[in-house]
Amino acid sequence: MSAPLDHVLAGLPGIRQAAEDFYKDLHAHPELGNDEHRTASRAAELLRGWGYEVTENIGTTGVVGVLANGDGPVVLLRADMDALPVRETTGLPYASTVTVTGDDEQEHPVMHACGHDVHVTCLLGFAQLMASGRDAWQGTVIALFQPSEENGDGADAMVDDGLADRVPRPDVALAQHVLPYPAGYVGVRRGSFLSAADSLRITLYGRGAHGSMPQAAVDPVVMAAMCVVRLQTIVSRELAATTPAVVTVGSIKAGASPNVIPDTAVIELNLRTYDDATRQQVLDAVRRCVNAEAAASNAPKDPLIERLNAFPPTVNDADVADRLDRAFRTHFGDDAHTIDLQTASEDFSRIPETLGAPFAYWGIGGIDPGTYRAADERGTVAQDIPVNHSPAFAPVIQPTLDTGITALTVAALAWLGTDAAG
């Protein structure tokens, strides 16, 4: 362990209980994207108390804390704050019972089912350690708390609201995510890490008729069924076997009666790719396949293809990832790994790309190690270990929080520590 890192991390035992208490409270009070007012306010209050210069309400509820500590690199670290419309089934004593009224005037449950409560807690823990250990490092820390990652619009909202004019230009940007790996695990990789994601809604137009007279109709249900089958050939027949991609049709909606052929059918799908060329190839193929099926069915109108949301690919800078890998392996030893390619998606990269900073993103584990080990030995990890967005997803508090706070500190001090190289 380096002397600066040793010095800063010496404060971890003293903040551990407060971090755990904060995490439980945050988990019990989740907020959906662009509505993270309580979370943002608590983060801003704590940052101010530790001496950070704080700016609130960037891109709705975004918060930035800046701690300048002499000459040196500027390091930006980001956590996302939003929760999901999921009903929690963990049974935890601090489980969420929060519901909100949606635009449809219906009550919807809310849960931190993706671990963003871990991210916020760890970044705040890191921010406190860095503030109390200023004599061990030089430079500037930017702690950024982002809204609405799940909707894919939070990073853009902060950028569009003038983020670049509100913070120093970072030399590097860093972020992490808790994942269904054993708690204590830390993993980074160079190059492609998280996929791009595009969600599409496709409306297929037919001609309605009585179910007993199909000859009078152009059946959009059959059209939709043929589209679903054809779309599955994009990955299996148009991409090389070594090119990872996913095409998932998650929703089909058509009609309201068994004896009525409807006028329209709607399918919604999600695409995952890892580079811009493959992404465009798959998007073009979707459009071609859908239009061709509509033409084959003699549809009276071309399909309407709408993009619901889009996430960029997360591609780690090789030099940044290599420096993190060295730092993680030095500190975490056998718990540091080269993490697998992930099919999840993120909008984090839009922030460093806009600010002109190289970046890297890594994963930490959140599953009880014994539980994970037992499932691994049975060969049932996929079946028995809840994943992000599951109503049963519940990272164990420790060593997850200690690992996350430590990983952020190790990463930042790879640039800011007084003995940092490179």
N, C-alpha and C positions, 0 to 999 in steps of 0.2 A: 504494500500500500504506500502511495506517495505521501509525503508530509502534509501537503495542503489537503488532500482527501482525508487523511487520518484526522486532521484537525477539524474539518467541517463535519464529518460523520460522527465525531465524538458527541455532538449534540443530539443525535438521533434518539437515544434512550429517554432524554428529557422531554421530547415532543411526542413520543409514541402514543401515550394514552390520549392526549388531546386529538391526535390524528384519527385514532380509532373512534373516538366519540363523534368527531365531525363526520366521519364516514357513515356511521350508523344514522345520524340525523339526516344527512343528505340522501341516503338510500331510502329513508322513510318519507322524504318530501321531494319526489321527482317532479320535474317540470318539462313539458314538451318544447320543441324547438321554437325559438323566438319568444318564449314566454318564461325564460329562466331568470326571472326578476329576483326571487329570493336567493337563488344560488349565486348570481352575479353580485348582489349586494353584500352577501357574507364574504365572498372572496375579496371584494374591494375593501371592505372594512379591515380584514385581517392584513392585507398587503399594506395599507396605510399605517397600521400599527407597527409594522416592521420596518418602516422607513421608505417604502417604495413610492415613487411618483405615479399616481393612479389616474387613468382616464376611463370613464364608464360610458355605457350606451353607444358603443361603436357598432354600427350595423345591427341595430335593435339592442341586444343585451350584452354585447361583447365588452370585455374588461381587459385592460392592459396595465401591468405594473412594471415600472422601469427602475432598476437599482443601479446607479452609476457608482463605480468604485475605482476611480483612477483610470489611467491609460491602459489600453488592452483591447482584446477582441470584444465584439458584441455578439452575444449568444441569445437567440430567441427559443423559448420552449413553450409548447402549446398543449392545452388540454381542452377537450370538448365537454360541454355541460349538459346537453339535452338528453331526455329520456325517451321512452317509446310508449305507444298506446297498447300496452300489454297488461293482462291481469296476472299479478304475481302469485306463484304457487309454491314458493320456497319454504313456507312455514316458519321463516325466521322471526324472532321476537321483534325485529325492527323492519319487518316486511312492509311494503307500501300498501296502503288502502286508499290512495288518492284516486279520485275520479274527476274528470273535467267535462264540461258541456261543450260538445263540438258544434260546428257550423250546421250540422243536421239536427241540432237541439236534442241530441241523445247524450246520455252519460257514457263516457269512455274511461276505462281504467288506465292508469299510468304507472310505469315501472322503469327503474334503471336496469333494463335487461341486457344492456350492452357494455356495462362497466364504466360508463363515463363518470360515475361517482368515484370510482377508484382513481381515474385520471385527475379529476379536480383535487381530490384529497392529496394525492402524491405530489402534484405540482405545488400546492400550498405548503406541504411539508418541506419540499426542496427549497421553496422561496424563504421559509423561515430559517432553515439551516444556513443558507447563503448569507442572509442578513446578519445572523449572529456570528458567522465565521469570516467576516470581511477581511481580516488581517491575513487570510490564507490564499487570497486570490486577487486578481486585478482585471478590470474590464467592466463590462456592463451586462447585466442580466435583464432580459425581457420575458416576463411571465404573461402569457396570452391565454385568455379563457374565451373560447369560441362558442357561439350559439349555433344551433340548428345544423349540426353535422349530418344527422340522419336524413334530413330533407335535401341535403346537398347544396344548400344555399347560404349557409352561415359564413363560410370563408369569403365568398364573393361579396356578401353584404358588408363585411368588415373592410374589405379592399375598396369597395365602391364608396364607403363612407370616409375615405381618406386616411386609411391606416398608415400608408407610407409617409404621410406628413405628421403623424402623431408619435412615431417611434424612431429611434436611431436606426440607420440601415444595418441590419445584422450581417455578420460575417458567416454565420451558419445558423440553420434552423433545425430544431429537433422535436420529435414527438414519439410517444409510445402508446401501446394499446394492450389491455389485458385480454388474454386469449385462453381457450380451453387446453392449456398445458399445465403441468404440475407447478404449483406455487414455488417460487424460488428460481424458476427457469427464466433466462434472459436470452433472446435470440435476435440477431440482426443479419442482413444479407446485403450484398452490393447489387446494384441494378434493380430489375423488376422485383417488386415485393407484393403490392396490392394491385388488384385488377381495376381497369376502367369498368364502369357500369353504366348502361343505358337502359332506361325503362320506357317502353313504348306502349301506346294504346292504338289499336287498329280497328277502325269501324268498317265493316264489310256491308255493302248495300245490295239487297236483293229485291224481290217483289213478293209481297205477302199474298197468301191465298188460304182457302180451306184445306185442312190436312187431308181430306179425301180427294182433292183435286190438285195434286202436285204439278201436273202438266201446265197449270195456270201460273205457277210460281217460278221465281228464281230463288232457290232455297239458300239463305245465308248460313244456316246451320251446317249444311253439308259443305259449303264453301269454307267455313271456319274449321271444320274437321280436317279438310284436305290441307288447309294452311298449316295446321298444327303438325301434321305428318311431314309435310314438305319442309317446314322450318327445321325439323330435327336432322335433315340431311346436310345442313350447312356445315356443321362441325364434322360430321362423319364422312362427308364426301367432297367437301370443297377446301378443307384445311388439311395441311400435313399432320400426320400423327404426332409430330413433335411440337406442334403449335397449340398451346393450351387456349381453350375458349369454352364458354358455356352459353347455350341458348335454352332458356326456360320459359315455357308458357305457364303463367301462374293463374290466369283467370279467363274463363269463357262465359259470356252472358248473352242469352238470346231467348226471346219469346217468354210467354207467361201462361201458355195453355198447351196441352198435349195434342189438340186437334186444330191448331192454328200455326201456319208457317209464317214467321215474322218477316218484317221488312229489313231488319238489320241484325247483325251479330257483332259483338265486340270481344276482341281478344286482347289481353295485356301480357306483355312478355318482358323479360329481363335478359340482357346480354352482358357477358363478362369477357373481357379481352385484356391483353397485357402490353400492347403497343399500338401506336396510332394507325399503322398500316393495316393490321389485322382488324382493328376496330372499324375502320372505314369499309374494309372488305365485307365484314359481317353485316354492317348496316345496309350496304348496297345489296347484298344477297337477300336480306329480309324484304326489302322493297321490291326487288325483282320477283321473288317467289310469291309474295302476296298479290301483286298486280297480275302475275301470270295465272294464278288460281282464279282470280276474279274474272279475267278474260275467258278462261276455259269454261267458267260457269255462265258466261254471257250476262254478267252483271250489268245492270243499267247505269252504273256509275262507278268511277274508280274508287278504290278504298281511300279512306282518310287515315294517314299515319301521323300520330302526334307523339312528340317526345315529352314524357312526363318529368323526368329528371336525368341528369347526367353527372357522373363522377369521373374525374381524370384518372389515368393510371398513376400509381405511386412508384416512382423509379428512383431508388436511392443513389445519390452521388457516390461514385466508387471510392474516392479519397476519404470522404466523410465516413462512409460505412467501414472502411478499413481501419480508420483511427478509432472508431467506436468499438470495433471487434477486438482490437488490441487492448483497449482499456477495460472492456468487459471481461475478457479472458484473464487479464492480470488480476482483477479484483474478485470476480465470481468463480474463477477456476472451472471445474467440471460442470457448473451450472450455466456457463456461457456456451452458446451454440450458434451454428449457422441455421437460421430458421427456414422452413420450407416456404415456397411460393404460396401465397394466400389468395383465395377467391373473393374475400371481402373487399370493400371499396371505401375510399376516403376522399374528402375534399381538401385536406390539409395542404397538399402540394400547391394549391393556388396562391397561398400566402407567400411562401418563399419565392415562388416563381415571379410573383408580382414585385416583391422586394429585391429581387436580383441576388438571392442567397442560395448557395448549395444546401442540400438538406438530406436528412436520413430519418427513417422511421423504424422502430423496432417493436418487438413483442415481449411481454412478460407473462408468466403463467399465473393462473388464479385458482386452480383446482387443488383440493387437498391431496398431497403427494401419495398418501396411502391409498386413497380411493382411486386415484389415477393408476397407480401401480397395479392394483388388483384387477382393474378393468383391462389394463394392457396385457396382463398375464392370461386373462380369459379370452383375449381377442375381441373384446366388446366395447372398446373405447367409443366407437361411433354410436353405439346404442345406449350406453350407460352414462356418458359424460355430457351434461347439458352444455350446449354451445351458446354463443352470443345470440341474443334475440329470443332465446327460449324463456318461457315463463318460469322455468326452474333454474335459470342461470344465477348463481350466487357465489362469487369469488370468496374464498376463505379470507378472513381479515388479515391473518398472519400465516405465513410470511409475505403475503401479497403486498401489503402496504409498505413494509420495510424494504422489500425488493424494489418496488416502484420508486420510492423516494431515493433509495441508494443509486438506482440505475440513472435517474436524472442527474444526480450529483456527480457520479462518475463521468457521465457524458459531458456535462458542462465544464467540469474541471479539466477535461482533456484539451480544452481550449483556454480556460481561464486560470487554471492553477499556475502558481508562480514557477513551478518546474515543468509546465506543459511544454511538449516538443512540437515542432512542425509549424 
